[in-house]
Every structure is written in structure tokens, then in C-alpha cells.
Amino acid sequence: MRIVRPLGVMTALLLTATLGSTAASAVPAESASGEGANGAGCTVPRVPGAEKVIGACLTDLTTAGTVGSGHTDPADWAGLEAPGTVNPSGVKGLQLDGYFPDTSTTNTNHGWNHDSQFVIRLPERWNGGLVVAGPPGVREQYANDRIIGDHALARGFAYAATDKGNTGPLIHRDGIRPGDAVAEWHTRLTQLTVAAKQTAARHYGHKPARTYVAGTSAAGYLVRWQLENRPGLYTGGIDWSGLLITRDAPNILDTAPAALRAYPRYRAGEPGAREAMHEAGYPAGSEPLWEFHHRSAWDALQRTLREEVDPGYDGAKEAGTPFCPECTGAGCDTDYVYADRPATVHDTVERLSLTGKLKRPLITLHGTLDVLLPITRSGDTYADMVDESGRHAKSLHRYYRITAGTHTDGLHGSHPGLVRPMLPCFNAAFDAMTAWTTQGVTPPSSRTVPAPPAGSDPVEDCTL
């Protein structure tokens, strides 16, 4: 099985915010409602609700094996890990690829041109648990293979991931009314969780004893949403630099335009521009990261979400406007002011909003040098929401501010003396979550985690 992706879809990788093998034996299921088996006895369990499923018995379900066998897409997780990261390997088992019924067609993996694609990996040596995830940004179902999937599988967990039901920078074209594409993210992660539990039960003979939901960026938002709204499906979750969606500011719709306005002035050396960036939430010390995000991330993320919730906004259509001197083409979000938009826009955002009313344990990680989703406008705000929602929710939450962490671990390669990778802290948080929910070991209190001590390896080490 080889994954096919046309080059045009690669542009979606900017939002992270970026082979045949004898090891695999691809086997199409007999039907969406039945089971199939290959000649070597590789049984493909039915995935409830799936329209298409194919299965493969693999000698290694981790990326150490799936890259060569064509059962992952390295382009989907490009830039998400720090150079030098060493992942576990050697997990034998069954991989299921497929999709649920859907009408949108932005995901081109496998040549299917069909959204709501998923991957389920069932290790031969199972610990009785399940980890489910959505991708960051507008990436696809393989985006977490390096940063979540490999580590979960090596611990013995079954692993399942979805593309969230739509991919790429034009998600606003999916759905009938504004907000429908993001609302579908909720539905697709819930759908996959239910299906993966039942699939594991068919494969192993009993349902998972515990199920965790994990994700970074836009998928971190989904972790929070699921634990607020679908708690019965999960044992707990880990939210890594999650996107914050709330009716009122701060949210990404007012944070990114402030940066788009102030950064060109900062680059030109105008007095007060640096202070304007700091006031907008972009922390002192993060200045070396601003140029990359201005070039590749702020406008792309802002526009993708704004077009989804506020398609009626015209923007500044001509280059050279006061707020958008570098704007070209039809539309510019630099002069977007969320507070001034009609009530209908705020109503749309409210339909997607988080509340902080957690009903299952959650560990949140956020880097202090995150300049895609600044910590004071994202992680700090959500922690306050949880605290304000009541004592019960507060007791379920641990929040770790990771000193020198940034939004994408790949930036450690270009700024090794400035930022630290977040993946080691995620792995520590995952272990803390499992100990908390299975052994009653209370995690450390919420705090700011200091920079790694001298002599440690920031690519490998993190102590919460």
C-alpha cells in the first residue's frame, strides 16, 4: 500500500500551526460490514460505520517500519519534531486504513479523494488501552505518527487517528453554514473513538480498559472539547499547545491580526513596534521567531479560521492599505478586528467555544515562547477558565508552562539555543496521566517547568 498525495496539497503543511516492502501485506476488507483475512492469517476486523477499510499485517507499526512500507506519510508530520529525535520501534501488529461516509474530498491519501479518513493500529502485544488523536492544523491522519503514535504503540497502546473530516487551507468550503467544518472535527473524533473501541474489542476479545485523547494545536482544542462534552468516552487527555476558541477575546481571531499589523513596523525599526508585539501577547525573547511566523503562519492560520467563521468579511482588497502594506490579492486579514464583527459571527464562534468545564482529567502543556498561539492568550487563559468553572474541574486539571517551549519542535533545529522541544514533556505528561488514572498517583502541581539543566539533552529530557 503506497500513500499518494499530489504536490498541491503540500501547501497545507504550512499550518501547524508544516517504497514497496515485504514487511507489509495489504488486505482489503471484504466489505465495510464484514471481515477479511489474508493467506497468512491476518484478520481484518470490521470498523463500525466505515465505508471502506483495508488492513495490513506489519512487522513494525511505528514509523521505523511504516515509512518504508508506505503505511504513513512523512510529509504529514514534517516539521513537528526536533532534529535528532530518536523514536521507539519494533511494534508488530495490524494497521487498518479507511474512511467514514463523507461528501468532501480534500484528503487525497491512497488516491481515495475522500475525507474522514482514519488509521487504526493494533499492536500484537496490547496493554488494554487506546490512544486517539486528531491532527494539528489542517493536516491529515498521519500527522501524529512521530510525536504521539510511535510512543503510544511502544507503550502497548492501540492507536487511532482521524483527519478531522476536512483538510487543507480551504476548510470553509465544507459544510452548509459558517462553523460547520470545525464542528465536524468534534463529530469525527467522537466517531473514531467509538469505532476504535469496538474494533479493538473485536480484535482482542474485549474493549479497552482505558482510553486517552491527545493532540497538539488544533487537536489540543479537540482534546479539551471532548473532555468537556464527551467525557464518557475517555479516561483522560493530554492537550499540547491547544488552540483556544472562545466567544470573547482573547482568541486567535484577534491575536494574529495584531501581530500582522505590528511586525512589519518592528522589522522596519519603527519606535514602539516591539512593545506593540509584546502587548499583543508575543513574549519578550521570542523576537527571532517572528519573521518565520510572519512569513508562513500567522496569516495562514488566521485566514483559514476567519473564512470558516466569518466568510462575510471582505478585508482590504488593495495592496498598500495602511494596515496591510504587503497585502496582495483579494482580501487581507491584517486589519481584521474581531470585536467589531457582527453578533452573528460571535454566535458562530460561541457554537464552537470551550467552557473550561472539564469532566475528565486533563494535562495541558504550553511553551512560554509559543508565537503561533501565545501562551498568555491560549494556555494561561484556558487554565483560568478551568479554575473559574469550579472546584471539581480545577481538581481534574494540571497545567505545565514549559520554559522556552515553542509551538513547533522543528524550530529547535534553527534556534537550538532559544527553544526547547516539547515532545519530551509530552511523553512525561502522558506517563503522568496514565499513573494518575490507573494508579492514583497525583501529578505534580501546575507550575512553570524550568529550562533543562546544564548537561541534559533537551531533545530527550523533561521533568514535570
N, C-alpha and C positions, 0 to 999 in steps of 0.2 A: 504494500500500500504506500503510495507516494502522495504527499500533500501538494496540491497545485495551487499557486497563488499568482495572479497576474501582477506585474510591477505597479500598476496604478494604485493598488490597494496599499502599497508600502507607505504612501503619504500619511496614512492614518497612524503610523508608528510615532509621529511627532508628538501625539497626545499621550502622555504617560499618566504624564502628567497630568519612548520611542520606544542514486543511492540504494538501490535494492539490496536486500540482505537475507541470508539464510536464517537469521535469528528470528524472523517473523514469518508467520503463516496466516495470511489474511483470509477470513472466512465470512462471507455474507450470511446473516441470519436467514432462516427460511422465510420468515415474514416478520412484521412488526409484532405479531401476536404469538409467535411460536419460538422454538429454539432450534439451533443448528449445531452440528458438530463436524469437525474435520477428521481426516483419516487418522490423525494422531490422538484422537480423543479429546480435542479442545472443544468443550461445550460452550455455546454462546447463549447465556440466559436472556430471556425476554426482558426488555426495558419497558415498563408500563407507560403507555401513552406515546411512545416513539413511533414515528412514521418510517424511519429507516435505521437499521443497526447493522454494523459489520464488526467482526471480532477477530482478534489475533492473539495467539499464544506467544509470548515473548520471553526470551531468556533474561531480559532486563527491561523493566518498566521505567527506569529512570532515564534521564536524558543521555547518560553514558551509552545507553543502548538504542534509545528511540531516535536519536539524530541519525545514526547510520541506517536504521531500518525504515526510516521515513514515517515514523509514528508521532512526530512532533514537528513544529515549525520554528526553527531558531529565530526567524525574523520577527515572530510574535513576541519573543522575550528579549529582543535586542535592547541593550542599554539599561536593563533593570538590575543587573548585578555588577559588583565591583570587579575589575580585572584581578586575577589571582584567586578568585573564589574557587574552592575545592568542594565539590558536592559528593554525597554518597552515591553508591552504585550497587549493582548486583542483586536486584529485586526481581525475581521471576514471577510471572503471573499472566493475567488475561487483560487485554485492553479492548474496550468497546468504544467505537465511534459511531455517531449517528446524529439525528435531528428530530425535533418535535414538529408537529404541523405548524406552519407559519406562512405568511404571504409575502414577507420581504426577502430580498435576495442579495444582500450586500456581502455576506460571507462566502468567499469563493473556494475555501478549502475543499480538497478532494474533487474539485470540479463540480461540486453539487450546486453552487449558486443558490444557497438556501440558508436562511438564518435560523436561530435557535439550535445551532449545532452544540454538541457536548462531547466530552470524553469521560469515560469511567475506567479506572484502573483498579483491578482486584488482585492484590498480591497473594501468592501461594501460601505464604506464612502470614496469617492475618491475626491482628491483636484484638479484633472485635470492635474496632472503631472506624469512623468515617470522617473525612475532612471534605468539605465542599467549598467552592470558591467561584467568584466571578472575576473577570479581568480588569486591570486598571484602564482608565481612559476609555477608548473605543477600540481596544484590541480584541483578540479572539480567544478561543477556548484554551489555547496552549500557552498563553502569556505567563501563567504562574508556574510552568513546569520546572523552571530552575529555582525560583525563590520560595515556592511552597510545596509543589508536588513531590519533588525528589526527597525532601526532608520528611514529609508525611509518610511516604511509602517506605523509607528506610526505617521508620519507627514502627512499621507494621500496619499502618492505617490503609484502608481503602481510600481512594481519592477520586473526586468528581469535579468537573469544571464546565462552565457554560460560557457562551459568547454574549450572554445577557439579552439576546433576541434581536440585536441590531449592532452594526459595526461601522467604523469609518466616520469621517467628519460631517456627514450629511444625515445624521440620525433623525433630524426633524422631518424628513420625508416619510418616516414610518409612523403610522397611526393616523387617527382622524382629527383629533383636536390637540392643541398645544399641551405638552407634558406627557402625551401617551407613550412616547418612546422610552422615557426614563421610567414611567410607571410599569412598562413591560419588563424592565430589569428586575423589579420586585417579583413579578409573576414567574419569570423564567428561573430565577434562583430557587424559589419555592418549589416549582415544578420539578427541577432537577433533584432537589433534596429528597422529595417524596419518592421519586422514581429510583434514585440511587439506593435508598434504604431497602426498597422492595427487591431491587436487583441483587443487592448483597445477600438478602435473605434467601433468594432462590439459589444463589451460587454457593453459599456457605452452609445453608440449612437453618440459619436464624438471623434476625435483624441485628443491626449494630447496637451494641450496648450503650454507646455514646457517639454523638455527632457534633462536630465543631464546624463553625463557619469562619472563614478567614479571607482577608483581602486587603489590598492597598489602593489608595487614591479613590477613584470612583467606586471600587469594590469595597473599600473600607466604609464608605457611606452605606453600601448594601448590608454589610455586617451589622451596623447599628440598626438599620431599618428592620432587618429580620428579627433581631433580638428584642426590639420594641413591639413588633407587630405579629410575628410568627414564633413566639418563644417555645411553643410545644414541640417544635421540630428539632430543637438544638439543646445541647448540654452547655455550650458557652461559645465565645468567639474571640478572635483577635483582630483588631482594627489597626491598620498600619497607615498612618498619614491620611486618614479618611477625608474625603470631600465633605464639606458642610453645606447642606441645603436647608435653609430656614426662610420663612416669610419675610422676616425683618433682617436688616444688615446686622452684623457682618455676614456676607456670603460672597462667593466667587464673582457674582454679578456686579458687585460694587468694588471689590478689591482689585481685580485685574485692570479695569479701566483707569484706576488711579495710577497704577504703575505705567500703563501705556502713555498716560499724559506726562508723568514726571520724568521717566527715564531718558527720553531724548534731550530734555533740558539738562539732566545730570551729565549726560555724555558730552554735551556742548559746553559744560563748565559753568552753567548759569548759577548764580548765587541762590541758595535756598532749595535747590532741586534735590540734593541729597537728603535734607531734612524732610522734604515732602515725601520721598520714598519711605523713610523711616516711619513717618506719621501714618502712611498707608499700610503699615504692617511688615514691611520688608526690613529685616533687622540689621543693625549696625554690624559690620563684619562680613555681611553676605554680598558686598558690592561686586567681588569678582565673578559672581554667578549671574549677575543681572543681564549682561549682554547676551548670553546664550538663551535665557528665558525670554528676553525681548524679541530675539530673532526667531525662536522656534516654538514657544509655548504659551505665553500669556494671551496673545490674540487668538490663537487657535482654540484654546480651551474656552475662553470667554465666548467666542463666536459660536462654537458648537452648542454650548448650553443656552446661550441667549436666543439663537434661532429656534431652539426647541421650545422654550417657554414664552418667548416674546417675538414671534415672527413678524409682527406689525411694525417693528422699529426699522426706520429707513437708514439711519446713520448719516454720516457726512459723505455724500456721494462724489465729491470732487477732491482731488489731491490739493494740498496746500491750505486746508482749513486750519484755523487757529489750534484746534485740539488734535489735529491729525495731519501734521506736515508730511508724513511719509506714506499716507494712505493712498492706495491706488485701487481702481476698480469700483464696483457698485457696493458701497457700504463700508463703514468703519466703526468699530465699537469703542474707539478711544474716547469719544465724547458721550458715551452711554452713562446715564445717571439712573440707577435702579429706583431710587426713592421717588423720582419724578414720573415713573411709568404708571399707566392706568391701574386701577384696582383689579381689573381682570387679570393683569399679569401677576400681581401679588397673590391673587386667588389660585392661579395655576401653580405657582411656586409652593403655596401652602399645601396643596394636594400632595406634593412630593416631600414635604418637610419632615425633619426629625423633631422629636419632642424631648429626648433625654430620659424618657420613662422606660428604663431598662427592666426586663423581666427575667433575664438570664445573665450569668457572669460575663463580663467583657473586660479585656485588657486592651487599652489604647496606647499606641506608640506614636510619637510625633517628633520630628527633628527640629531643633532650635534654629537651624539655617535653611529651613524649607522656604524657598522663594517661588514655588508654584502655588502652594496653599499655605500661606504664612501661619505660623503656629498661633499667634495671638488672635488670628481671625478664623481659626479652624479648631485645632485640638483643644486649646485653652477654653474656647467658647463652648464646645460640646461638653467638656468636663464641668463647666459652670451650669449648663443645662441639666446635666445629670444630678448635680448637687441640689439644684433648686427644685427638682421634681419630687424629692422626698427621701427620707432616710433609707427606705428599702432599696431604691435604685442606687443610691450612693454606696451602700454596702456591697453592691454587685460590681462595682467599677474600680479598676486600678488604672491610673494614668501616669505614664512614664515619658517625661520630656527628655529626649535624647540629645545631649550636648553635641553640637557640630554635625548632627544628622541632617541630611537634606532629602529632597523628595525622591530623587532617583539615584540609586547606588552607583550607576555608571559614571556619575560625575566625580567619584573618588579617583578615577583614573586621571582626569585632567586637573584635579585640585586635591592631591593627596595630603597636603599639609593643612588644608582648610576643612574638608568634610570627612566624616567617617561613614562607613557603610552601616545601614540599618539592619541588614539581614541577620547578623549575629544576635542582635537584640530581639528580632522577631523569633528566632529559634529559642532563645531563652524565655521569651514570653509564652511561646507555645508549650514548652515544658512546664512552666509555672501554671498555666491554665489546666493542663491535664492533672498535675499534682493537686491543684485546688479542688477540682471537680470529682476526682476519683479517690483521693486520699485525705481530703480535708486539710491540706497544707496551705495555710493562708499566705498569699503572695506578699512581698514587701509592700509597705505603704506607698501610695502615689508620691512621686518625687521627681526632681530633675536628676537624671543619671549623668554623672560627671564624664568628662572625656576619658578615653582609655589611658591607664597609667603608662609611664615610660617603659619601654621594653616589651609591651604587649603587641599583639598583631591585631589591628583594628578590623581586618578582613575576617578574622576568626573569632575574636573575643568580645564578649559583652556580659557584664554582670548587672542585673537589675537592682 
